[in-house]
């Protein structure tokens, strides 16, 4: 059986398996675990995380994540960093979406060769003269999560599904990401940023690791806009979700914490201002399911 280990060398923490080295993190582990109660919550729920997501949202979380990918509309060659992405939902969707986009482009190229236009002929000559290589570079997705149990679950899911190409797993803190500046085209965080101790610092780190022109996208629970729906949502959240946690995962307290963390998170407008304060431009948000969830988006210029 594959084991996952943390190894320390000169204050550098290396996350590795018995098969291969996965990453190096410059983050001090003590800092990574500064919010130990939150760490323990996700360590406790890791093995039931996907099942509980389906049960708590009645499966709607899948539609929210699909909406994130459609809004993102990544193209072949894009490099994704998915923070707090533990079990890999966003990364899997990203790689599948890019694969389908690449196939669509190939089909278009075949049709263009069969009946080329003057623009196609002109472009082909220009490409040959400039020495351009055919096709973009391969896309890649990095799943970064502070919790090693979540990463282990995600990696097992990837192995079971045969998703390995272009996918890597990194243990790291959203407030001190173990990556150089200007590395990624897209930064996503889905249902994770509310659990970060210093959200403003996490947003600054997102800005730092994105390339100029890169996009920040955050999917998070937010403030319900309809008063009637808000009352129903509160009743469901505080009475049903912890009970589901007890039945499915034998863990009432962890899911009670998750519900409370949602209520403490800034509303749509306040979070939008926080993203702008971090240095992002063209910040917008879209409410999903009446504001139960909001999708925020901004760009690094």
C-alpha positions as CSV (number, residue, x, y, z in Angstrom):
1,X,0.0,0.0,0.0
2,X,1.3,3.5,-0.9
3,X,2.1,5.7,2.1
4,X,2.3,9.5,2.2
5,X,5.1,11.0,4.2
6,X,6.2,14.5,5.4
7,X,10.0,14.7,5.5
8,X,11.9,17.7,6.9
9,X,15.2,18.9,5.7
10,X,16.6,22.3,6.5
11,X,13.2,23.7,7.1
12,X,11.9,22.5,3.7
13,X,9.1,20.0,3.9
14,X,8.9,17.4,1.2
15,X,5.6,15.5,0.7
16,X,6.4,12.2,-0.9
17,X,4.9,8.8,-1.5
18,X,6.7,5.4,-1.5
19,X,6.5,5.6,-5.3
20,X,7.7,9.1,-6.2
21,X,8.5,12.6,-4.9
22,X,5.5,14.9,-5.4
23,X,6.7,18.3,-4.2
24,X,8.8,20.6,-2.1
25,X,7.2,23.2,0.1
26,X,9.0,26.2,1.4
27,X,6.2,26.7,3.9
28,X,7.1,26.1,7.6
29,X,4.9,23.3,8.8
30,X,4.2,25.0,12.1
31,X,2.7,27.9,10.1
32,X,0.8,25.5,7.9
33,X,-0.9,24.0,10.9
34,X,-1.4,27.3,12.8
35,X,-5.2,26.8,12.5
36,X,-5.1,23.3,13.9
37,X,-8.8,23.0,14.7
38,X,-9.7,23.6,11.0
39,X,-7.0,21.2,10.0
40,X,-8.5,18.5,12.2
41,X,-12.0,19.1,10.9
42,X,-10.9,18.3,7.3
43,X,-8.7,15.5,8.5
44,X,-11.8,14.0,10.1
45,X,-14.1,14.4,7.2
46,X,-11.6,13.6,4.4
47,X,-12.8,10.1,3.7
48,X,-16.5,11.1,3.7
49,X,-16.0,14.5,2.0
50,X,-17.4,13.7,-1.4
51,X,-20.3,11.6,-0.1
52,X,-21.2,14.4,2.3
53,X,-21.0,17.0,-0.4
54,X,-23.6,15.1,-2.4
55,X,-25.8,14.6,0.6
56,X,-25.6,18.1,2.0
57,X,-26.2,19.9,-1.4
58,X,-28.5,17.2,-2.8
59,X,-26.0,16.9,-5.6
60,X,-26.2,20.5,-6.6
61,X,-22.5,21.1,-5.8
62,X,-21.7,19.4,-9.1
63,X,-23.7,22.0,-11.0
64,X,-22.0,24.8,-9.2
65,X,-18.6,23.4,-10.1
66,X,-19.6,22.8,-13.7
67,X,-20.7,26.5,-13.7
68,X,-17.2,27.5,-12.5
69,X,-15.6,25.6,-15.4
70,X,-18.0,27.0,-18.0
71,X,-17.3,30.6,-16.7
72,X,-13.5,29.8,-16.7
73,X,-13.6,28.3,-20.3
74,X,-9.9,27.3,-20.2
75,X,-8.1,26.7,-23.4
76,X,-5.4,24.0,-24.2
77,X,-2.1,25.0,-22.6
78,X,-3.6,26.7,-19.6
79,X,-1.9,26.0,-16.2
80,X,-4.3,25.8,-13.2
81,X,-3.6,26.0,-9.5
82,X,-6.5,24.7,-7.5
83,X,-6.1,25.7,-3.8
84,X,-7.9,23.8,-1.1
85,X,-8.7,21.4,-3.8
86,X,-8.1,18.2,-1.8
87,X,-10.2,15.6,-3.5
88,X,-9.6,17.0,-7.0
89,X,-13.1,17.9,-8.2
90,X,-12.1,21.1,-9.9
91,X,-8.8,19.7,-11.3
92,X,-10.5,16.7,-12.8
93,X,-13.2,18.9,-14.4
94,X,-10.5,21.3,-15.7
95,X,-8.4,18.6,-17.4
96,X,-11.6,17.0,-19.0
97,X,-12.7,20.4,-20.2
98,X,-9.4,21.2,-21.7
99,X,-9.2,17.8,-23.3
100,X,-12.6,18.3,-24.9
101,X,-11.5,21.8,-26.2
102,X,-8.4,20.2,-27.7
103,X,-10.5,17.6,-29.5
104,X,-12.8,20.3,-30.8
105,X,-9.9,22.2,-32.1
106,X,-8.4,19.1,-33.8
107,X,-11.7,18.4,-35.5
108,X,-11.9,22.0,-36.8
109,X,-8.3,21.7,-38.1
110,X,-9.2,18.5,-40.0
111,X,-12.1,20.2,-41.6
112,X,-10.0,23.2,-42.4
113,X,-7.4,21.0,-44.2
114,X,-10.1,19.3,-46.2
115,X,-11.5,22.7,-47.4
116,X,-8.9,25.3,-46.6
117,X,-9.7,29.0,-46.9
118,X,-7.2,31.6,-48.0
119,X,-6.7,32.6,-44.4
120,X,-5.8,29.0,-43.4
121,X,-3.3,28.8,-46.3
122,X,-1.8,32.1,-45.4
123,X,-1.5,31.2,-41.7
124,X,0.2,27.9,-42.6
125,X,2.8,29.6,-44.6
126,X,3.4,32.2,-41.8
127,X,3.8,29.4,-39.2
128,X,6.3,27.6,-41.3
129,X,8.3,30.8,-41.9
130,X,8.3,31.7,-38.2
131,X,9.3,28.2,-37.2
132,X,6.2,27.8,-34.9
133,X,5.5,24.4,-33.4
134,X,2.1,22.9,-34.0
135,X,-0.3,23.1,-31.1
136,X,-0.1,24.6,-27.7
137,X,1.8,23.1,-24.8
138,X,0.1,20.6,-22.6
139,X,-2.2,21.9,-19.9
140,X,-1.5,21.1,-16.2
141,X,-3.4,21.2,-13.0
142,X,-1.8,21.5,-9.5
143,X,-4.0,20.6,-6.6
144,X,-2.7,22.4,-3.5
145,X,-4.2,21.6,0.0
146,X,-2.9,22.0,3.5
147,X,-4.4,18.7,4.6
148,X,-2.5,15.6,3.7
149,X,-5.6,13.3,4.3
150,X,-7.6,15.3,1.7
151,X,-4.7,15.0,-0.8
152,X,-4.5,11.2,-0.2
153,X,-8.2,10.8,-0.9
154,X,-7.8,12.9,-4.0
155,X,-4.8,11.0,-5.3
156,X,-6.6,7.7,-4.8
157,X,-9.6,9.1,-6.8
158,X,-7.3,10.1,-9.6
159,X,-5.5,6.7,-9.7
160,X,-8.9,4.9,-9.7
161,X,-10.1,7.1,-12.6
162,X,-6.8,6.8,-14.5
163,X,-6.3,10.6,-14.3
164,X,-2.6,11.1,-14.0
165,X,-1.3,13.1,-17.0
166,X,-0.9,16.8,-16.3
167,X,-1.9,16.4,-12.6
168,X,0.2,16.9,-9.5
169,X,-0.5,17.2,-5.8
170,X,1.1,19.6,-3.5
171,X,0.7,20.2,0.3
172,X,0.8,23.9,1.0
173,X,-0.7,26.7,2.9
174,X,-2.9,29.2,0.9
175,X,-1.3,32.0,3.0
176,X,2.2,31.0,1.9
177,X,2.1,29.1,-1.3
178,X,5.2,27.0,-2.2
179,X,5.4,28.4,-5.8
180,X,7.4,31.1,-7.6
181,X,5.8,34.3,-8.8
182,X,3.9,34.4,-12.1
183,X,3.4,30.6,-12.5
184,X,-0.2,30.0,-13.3
185,X,-2.9,31.2,-15.8
186,X,-5.8,30.4,-13.5
187,X,-6.1,30.2,-9.7
188,X,-9.3,28.5,-8.3
189,X,-10.5,27.9,-4.8
190,X,-13.8,26.2,-4.3
191,X,-15.5,26.1,-0.9
192,X,-12.1,26.6,0.8
193,X,-11.2,30.2,1.3
194,X,-13.6,30.7,4.2
195,X,-11.5,28.3,6.2
196,X,-8.3,30.3,5.7
197,X,-7.2,32.2,8.8
198,X,-6.1,35.4,7.0
199,X,-8.1,35.7,3.8
200,X,-6.4,38.9,2.8
201,X,-3.0,37.2,2.8
202,X,-4.4,34.3,0.8
203,X,-5.7,36.7,-1.8
204,X,-2.3,38.4,-2.1
205,X,-0.6,35.0,-2.6
206,X,-3.1,34.2,-5.3
207,X,-2.1,37.5,-7.0
208,X,1.6,36.7,-6.6
209,X,1.5,33.2,-8.2
210,X,-0.7,34.2,-11.2
211,X,0.9,35.4,-14.4
212,X,0.0,38.8,-15.7
213,X,-3.4,38.4,-17.3
214,X,-4.1,35.4,-15.1
215,X,-7.5,34.9,-13.5
216,X,-8.6,34.4,-9.9
217,X,-11.9,32.4,-9.5
218,X,-13.5,31.6,-6.2
219,X,-16.6,29.5,-5.6
220,X,-17.9,29.9,-2.1
221,X,-21.0,29.8,0.1
222,X,-22.4,33.3,0.4
223,X,-25.5,35.3,1.5
224,X,-28.9,34.2,0.3
225,X,-30.7,37.1,-1.3
226,X,-34.3,35.9,-1.0
227,X,-35.7,36.2,2.6
228,X,-37.9,33.1,2.3
229,X,-35.1,31.0,0.9
230,X,-32.7,32.4,3.6
231,X,-35.0,31.1,6.4
232,X,-35.4,27.7,4.8
233,X,-31.6,27.5,4.1
234,X,-30.8,28.4,7.7
235,X,-33.2,25.8,9.1
236,X,-31.7,23.2,6.7
237,X,-28.1,24.1,7.5
238,X,-28.3,24.1,11.3
239,X,-30.6,21.2,11.7
240,X,-30.1,18.8,8.8
241,X,-26.4,19.1,7.8
242,X,-24.9,18.3,11.2
243,X,-27.4,15.4,11.5
244,X,-26.2,14.1,8.1
245,X,-22.7,14.4,9.3
246,X,-23.5,12.2,12.3
247,X,-25.3,9.6,10.2
248,X,-22.8,9.4,7.3
249,X,-19.5,10.3,8.9
250,X,-20.2,9.8,12.7
251,X,-19.1,13.4,13.1
252,X,-21.6,16.0,14.2
253,X,-19.1,18.7,15.4
254,X,-17.1,19.0,12.2
255,X,-20.2,19.6,10.2
256,X,-21.6,22.0,12.8
257,X,-18.3,24.0,12.3
258,X,-18.7,24.0,8.6
259,X,-22.2,25.5,8.8
260,X,-21.0,28.1,11.3
261,X,-18.0,29.0,9.0
262,X,-20.4,29.8,6.2
263,X,-22.3,32.3,8.2
264,X,-19.1,34.1,9.3
265,X,-17.8,34.5,5.8
266,X,-18.2,38.0,4.2
267,X,-21.1,38.6,1.9
268,X,-20.8,39.0,-1.9
269,X,-20.0,42.7,-1.9
270,X,-17.6,42.7,1.0
271,X,-15.7,39.8,-0.5
272,X,-15.6,41.6,-3.8
273,X,-13.9,44.6,-2.1
274,X,-11.4,42.3,-0.4
275,X,-10.4,40.9,-3.8
276,X,-10.0,44.4,-5.2
277,X,-7.9,45.5,-2.2
278,X,-5.6,42.5,-2.9
279,X,-4.8,44.0,-6.3
280,X,-7.2,42.3,-8.7
281,X,-9.0,44.2,-11.5
282,X,-12.4,43.7,-13.3
283,X,-13.7,41.9,-10.2
284,X,-17.3,40.6,-10.6
285,X,-19.5,38.0,-8.9
286,X,-22.4,35.9,-9.9
287,X,-25.0,34.4,-7.5
288,X,-25.9,30.8,-7.9
289,X,-29.0,29.2,-6.4
290,X,-30.3,32.5,-5.1
291,X,-27.0,33.4,-3.4
292,X,-26.4,30.2,-1.6
293,X,-23.2,30.2,-3.5
294,X,-21.4,33.0,-5.3
295,X,-18.7,32.8,-8.0
296,X,-16.2,35.7,-7.8
297,X,-13.8,36.4,-10.6
298,X,-10.9,38.9,-11.0
299,X,-7.8,39.4,-13.1
300,X,-4.1,40.2,-12.5
301,X,-3.0,43.0,-14.8
